[in-house]
Amino acid sequence: MTHSLTPRDGQNLPAIAAPPLIRLDAYVAEDGSTVVNGHLLDMGGVRRPNEAILDAIAMFARTLGAPVAATVIDRTVMQVARLRVYPDGSSRTIADEEDLPPGRERTAAEEAAFPPLARVERIIQHAQREELHAAFVLAGALREHLTLRRGAEDELSMEARAIEAYLAYLRGDYMLSTVLALTVARIRCRTDLKRAAPEVARATAAWQRLLDERQVATRGQELLHMWERLSAEGLLLEPAHQAMARAVRSRLDRNSESVPAPAAAPALSAGEGPIAPEDKPLKPTRRGLRRFTRRPGRSAESPP
């Protein structure tokens, strides 16, 4: 049995005042790159991210004929905003506690409308065309929203983080790649040790490209503990993984002769430490946030 994604009234007409069933998502990266529902927006060099986001979401509300909800992660101001956007172009922000919980029907509708795996495919297509910036921003948006909704240990959240780590590696940002990949490895070591070795190997590959010897020491100690735990559990089976484990120990031994490990940062055992330390906390949304509040009929092209 199929059912409409549009809330309906008793006469089967769009119920304008009904709670939104569909929740869209938007993301503003630290460099201002803007994503709505897994699509990178063309800002034209002049549009502000908040206006572009509101225009895109209002267009969806007009097409649907009903209000829509939206969650916006804005890394330029370190904030997450919850929105209601209406077909007439107006919008308002609400506080976190006013937001509706997902619920089974809402979750099913959202995933049917904007499936995460389709977004992964789009990211891969950008990467294959060597559009690495676009792919990296889309991966970051996907990882941030999945982590916000599902938690860092969710399988889809980890997959998005692993993709982002790989794209950071391709872009030459080996520090970020190491941190992202280490988080995935840390979660695997905590939750499913038998599947951890490939993730530890990916983190090691990025770590091997680091040049900052203090980072080599601190990140390498955690990697070494991971490899040692896998070895102790009889899970270090692949010759390539065994070689990586030896390479980590050898580099740390060489590095310790010139740069001692910081005494204030003791080495972590495998799977210990904060789950995702690179996920900088976002400020909770405020009701009436002006940059996402718009009067009826307003748009980026409307006169002031």
C-alpha positions, 0 to 999 in steps of 0.5 A: 500500500502506498501513501502520499508524502504530503500531509492531507486533510479530511478532503484529501487536500494538502494540510498546510498547518499539518506537521511536516512529514519530510525533513530535508537537510542542508550543510554549510562547510567551513569554506561556505560550500553549501549542500542541500539534500546531497546536492552541491549548490551553485552559489554563483559567487554572490549568493549567501548560503542561508538564502540559497538554502531557503530558496531550495527548501521553499521550492520543495515546499511549493512542489509538495504543497505543504510545509517541510522541515529542515535541519541545517548544519552550518560549520561557518558559525558552528550551529545546527538550525531547525527550520519550518519552511512553507509553500509561500516562501516564509520560514521560521526557526524553532528550538531543538526541543520543539522539533518533532521526533523522527518516528517510524513513518517519518523515517521511512518517508525520509529515507525513501525520498533521499536515500543515503546510498544514492548520495554515496553513489553521487559522491563516488561519481564526483570522485571518478570525475576528479571533482575532489572538492565537490566529493569531499564537501558532499561526503562531509555533509553526509557524515555530519547529518548521519552522525547527528541523526544516527550517532557516530557508531551507526554503520552508514555514519562510519561508511560516510566517515571512511569515504571522507577520510579517503577523499581527504587522502586523495586531496593530500590532507593526510592529517584529516584523513588520519583522524577520520580513519582512526575514528572508524578504526577506534569504533571497530576496535570497540564494537567489532574487532574481527572487522577492525584490521582493514580500518586500522590499515586505512588509518595507517596508510594515511598516518604514513604520509604525515610529516609532523613528528609529534603527530606521528608519535601521538597518532602512531601510539594509538595505531600500534596499540590497535595492531598489538590487540589484533595480533593478541587476538589472532586477527592479524592474518594478512601479510600486508597488515603484518607488514604495516604493524611492523612499519608503525613500530619501526617508525615510532622507534626511530621517531622516539629518538628525536621527538619524545611522546608528550607526557601529558597525552598518554597513549590510548589502548585500542578502542579507547578515547573519545569516539569522534574527537574531530566532530566539533560540537555544534551550538543548539538552535535558537527560536527566531534565528534571523538568518533563517527567518523569512516573511511570506513571499520573500526570496533571495531575488525579492526586493528588500 
